[in-house]
């Protein structure tokens, strides 16, 4: 098994030396091309003649090549050796948590990088300036506006995305399935908590209290678990604020409702069954939900 860690700071520094009209091509070649298979699986094109392409996607939350300036060096410099070592160690700890239990991973090569988040992006701000993408086995993106808070949580974010990455080596990704989304996010955040502690769980859990969970989130999600369409499911996973940002129709739910619900649902499942988070990660959503029907009451 091999970790291909793509240290983006050197690429960002190179971009600053280039004319603006040459930057996109270098950015795509050096930071995105290693992930081309991931984007192909997600049906996201590299062809910028297509309205929604890989650069369109990057523009939602990230500092784009054309917008980089010398003022951004302060952020770029925070992607230092210690930062990359933290990511590497978090990856290794996450993988070893599974392999030490005799779980043999199917994926042998892993491509990982971290990209500069755009502090002006509403999507980045609502997530407290850090996020991740690890749903396609072998590929993990971390996105952040570097500061003390986000850098301190990058290891936990890495563990969260590693959990997704490992899950989908064993469980088929049910695109558009709300129950799968809720279970998967709950597994990932409980795994991150196990590795890096409750103090590092994400805002997608901590921003909602138990009263909100029990009186607003759980009743709506319980009645919507049969949704199996991505466009319909996303508002229930992300909540109204993000849904509005994406031009969708709100459904009366607070930020990251599906994440919060999933976190507590999986915590309930682990306590009831006594199995490990690693073993639970390899179970289907239906297997898990069949054991926690009383959670919804």
C-alpha positions in Angstrom: 0.0 0.0 0.0 1.3 3.4 -0.9 0.3 7.0 0.0 0.9 9.5 -2.8 0.9 12.8 -0.8 0.7 15.7 -3.2 2.1 18.7 -1.4 0.2 21.6 -2.9 2.2 24.5 -1.4 4.9 24.2 -4.0 2.3 24.3 -6.8 0.7 27.4 -5.3 4.1 29.1 -5.2 4.7 28.2 -8.8 1.3 29.6 -9.8 2.3 32.9 -8.3 5.2 33.1 -10.7 3.0 32.6 -13.8 0.9 34.9 -15.9 -2.8 34.6 -14.9 -3.8 33.1 -18.2 -1.3 30.2 -17.7 -2.3 29.3 -14.2 -5.3 27.1 -14.7 -3.5 24.6 -16.9 -0.7 24.1 -14.3 -3.2 23.9 -11.5 -5.1 21.2 -13.3 -2.0 19.3 -14.4 -0.2 19.2 -11.0 -3.1 19.2 -8.5 -6.1 17.8 -10.2 -4.8 15.4 -12.9 -3.7 12.8 -10.3 -7.4 12.7 -9.2 -8.8 12.4 -12.8 -10.1 8.9 -12.2 -12.1 10.1 -9.2 -13.7 12.9 -11.2 -14.4 10.5 -14.1 -16.3 8.2 -11.7 -18.2 11.3 -10.5 -18.9 12.3 -14.1 -17.1 15.6 -13.7 -15.3 16.6 -16.9 -11.9 18.2 -17.3 -13.1 19.9 -20.4 -13.8 23.5 -19.6 -16.0 23.8 -22.7 -18.6 21.9 -20.7 -20.5 24.3 -18.4 -20.0 22.2 -15.2 -16.5 20.9 -15.1 -13.7 20.3 -12.6 -12.8 24.0 -12.4 -16.4 25.0 -11.8 -16.5 22.5 -8.9 -13.2 23.8 -7.5 -14.6 27.4 -7.6 -17.4 26.7 -5.1 -15.1 26.6 -2.1 -11.5 27.1 -3.2 -9.0 29.9 -3.9 -8.7 29.7 -7.7 -5.4 30.1 -9.6 -6.4 33.4 -11.3 -7.2 35.0 -7.9 -3.9 34.1 -6.1 -1.8 37.0 -5.0 1.4 37.6 -3.0 -0.9 38.2 0.0 -1.9 34.5 -0.1 1.7 33.4 0.7 0.9 33.7 4.4 -1.7 31.0 4.0 0.4 28.9 1.6 3.3 28.9 4.0 1.1 27.2 6.6 1.1 24.2 4.4 4.6 23.4 5.8 6.4 20.2 6.6 4.6 19.7 9.9 1.2 20.2 8.2 1.9 17.4 5.6 3.4 15.2 8.3 0.2 15.6 10.3 -1.8 14.5 7.3 0.5 11.5 6.7 0.3 10.4 10.3 -3.5 10.8 10.4 -3.8 8.7 7.3 -1.5 6.0 8.7 -3.3 5.9 12.0 -6.7 5.6 10.3 -5.6 2.8 8.0 -3.9 0.9 10.9 -7.0 1.1 12.9 -8.6 -1.2 10.3 -5.7 -3.4 9.4 -4.8 -4.1 13.0 -8.3 -5.7 13.3 -7.4 -8.0 10.4 -9.3 -6.0 7.8 -7.4 -6.2 4.5 -7.9 -3.1 2.3 -8.6 -3.6 -1.4 -7.2 -0.3 -2.5 -3.4 -0.2 -2.7 -2.7 3.4 -3.9 -4.0 6.5 -2.2 -3.7 10.0 -3.6 -4.1 12.8 -1.0 -3.8 16.6 -1.1 -5.0 19.7 0.6 -6.3 22.8 -1.3 -6.6 26.4 -0.2 -10.1 27.3 0.7 -11.6 30.6 -0.2 -12.5 32.6 2.9 -15.1 34.5 0.9 -17.0 31.3 0.0 -20.3 30.9 1.9 -19.9 27.1 1.6 -16.5 27.3 3.2 -17.6 29.7 6.0 -20.6 27.6 7.0 -18.3 24.7 7.5 -16.0 26.7 9.8 -13.4 26.9 6.9 -12.6 23.3 6.5 -14.0 20.3 4.6 -13.1 17.1 2.9 -13.9 14.7 0.1 -13.0 11.0 0.4 -15.9 9.0 -1.0 -14.1 7.5 -4.0 -11.6 4.8 -2.9 -8.0 5.9 -3.4 -8.6 9.6 -3.5 -8.9 12.2 -0.7 -9.1 16.0 -0.9 -8.9 18.2 2.2 -9.9 21.8 1.8 -9.3 24.6 4.3 -8.6 28.2 5.0 -5.4 27.7 7.0 -5.5 29.1 10.5 -4.9 27.7 14.0 -8.5 26.3 14.3 -8.6 24.5 10.9 -5.0 23.2 11.1 -5.7 21.7 14.5 -8.7 19.8 13.0 -7.1 18.6 9.8 -6.1 15.3 11.3 -9.7 14.6 12.4 -10.9 15.6 9.0 -8.4 13.2 7.4 -9.7 10.4 9.6 -13.3 11.2 8.6 -12.4 11.0 4.9 -10.4 7.8 5.4 -13.4 6.2 6.9 -15.4 7.0 3.8 -12.6 5.8 1.6 -12.4 2.5 3.4 -16.2 2.0 3.6 -16.6 2.2 -0.1 -14.1 -0.5 -0.7 -16.5 -2.9 0.9 -20.0 -1.3 0.6 -21.5 -0.2 -2.7 -22.1 3.5 -2.8 -25.9 4.0 -3.1 -25.9 7.3 -5.0 -28.8 9.4 -3.9 -29.8 7.2 -0.9 -30.5 9.4 2.1 -30.2 6.5 4.5 -26.7 5.7 3.2 -25.6 9.3 3.4 -26.8 9.6 7.0 -25.2 6.3 8.1 -21.9 7.0 6.2 -21.5 10.5 7.7 -22.3 9.1 11.2 -19.7 6.3 10.8 -17.0 8.7 9.6 -17.5 11.2 12.4 -17.6 8.6 15.1 -14.4 7.1 13.7 -12.7 10.5 13.7 -13.8 11.0 17.3 -12.3 7.6 18.3 -9.0 8.5 16.7 -8.7 12.1 17.6 -11.1 12.8 20.5 -14.5 14.4 21.0 -12.9 17.9 21.2 -12.2 17.6 17.4 -15.5 16.6 16.1 -16.8 18.8 13.4 -19.3 21.7 13.3 -21.6 19.4 11.3 -22.3 17.8 14.7 -21.6 20.5 17.3 -23.8 23.2 15.8 -27.0 21.3 16.6 -28.0 20.5 20.2 -29.9 17.4 21.4 -33.3 19.3 21.6 -33.0 20.3 18.0 -32.0 16.7 17.1 -35.0 15.2 18.9 -37.7 17.7 18.1 -36.8 18.8 14.5 -34.2 16.7 12.8 -35.1 13.1 13.7 -38.9 13.4 12.9 -38.2 14.8 9.4 -35.4 12.4 8.6 -37.3 9.3 9.9 -40.1 10.1 7.4 -37.7 10.7 4.6 -35.3 7.6 4.8 -36.8 6.1 1.6 -35.5 9.0 -0.6 -33.2 7.5 -3.2 -32.6 10.6 -5.4 -29.6 12.8 -5.0 -31.4 16.1 -5.7 -34.1 15.2 -3.1 -31.7 13.8 -0.5 -29.2 16.6 -0.3 -31.4 19.1 1.5 -32.0 16.6 4.3 -28.3 15.9 4.6 -27.0 19.4 4.5 -29.9 21.5 5.8 -31.6 24.7 4.5 -28.7 27.1 4.6 -26.5 25.0 2.3 -29.5 24.0 0.2 -30.3 27.7 -0.5 -26.7 28.3 -1.4 -26.9 25.6 -4.0 -30.2 26.9 -5.4 -32.3 24.0 -4.0 -35.6 24.0 -2.2 -35.3 24.1 1.7 -37.1 21.4 3.7 -37.2 23.0 7.1 -34.0 21.6 8.6 -30.9 23.3 10.3 -27.3 23.1 9.0 -25.9 19.6 8.5 -29.0 17.8 9.9 -28.1 14.5 8.3 -24.6 14.6 9.7 -25.8 15.4 13.2 -28.4 12.6 13.1 -26.0 10.1 11.7 -23.4 10.9 14.4 -25.9 10.1 17.2 -27.5 7.2 15.3 -24.2 5.4 14.9 -23.2 6.2 18.5 -26.4 4.6 19.6 -25.8 1.6 17.3 -22.2 1.1 18.6 -23.4 1.2 22.2 -26.3 -1.2 21.6 -24.4 -3.8 19.6 -20.9 -3.5 21.2 -19.2 -3.9 17.9 -16.2 -1.7 16.9 -16.5 1.3 14.7 -14.2 -0.5 12.2 -16.6 -3.4 11.9 -19.6 -1.2 11.7 -18.0 0.8 8.8 -18.2 -2.4 6.6 -21.9 -2.9 7.2 -24.6 -1.7 4.9 -27.0 1.1 5.9 -29.9 -1.4 6.0 -27.9 -3.7 8.4 -27.3 -0.8 10.7 -30.7 0.7 10.6 -32.4 -2.6 11.2 -30.8 -2.6 14.7 -31.7 0.9 15.8 -35.4 1.3 15.1 -36.0 2.6 18.6 -33.5 5.4 18.0 -36.1 7.3 16.1 -38.7 7.4 18.9 
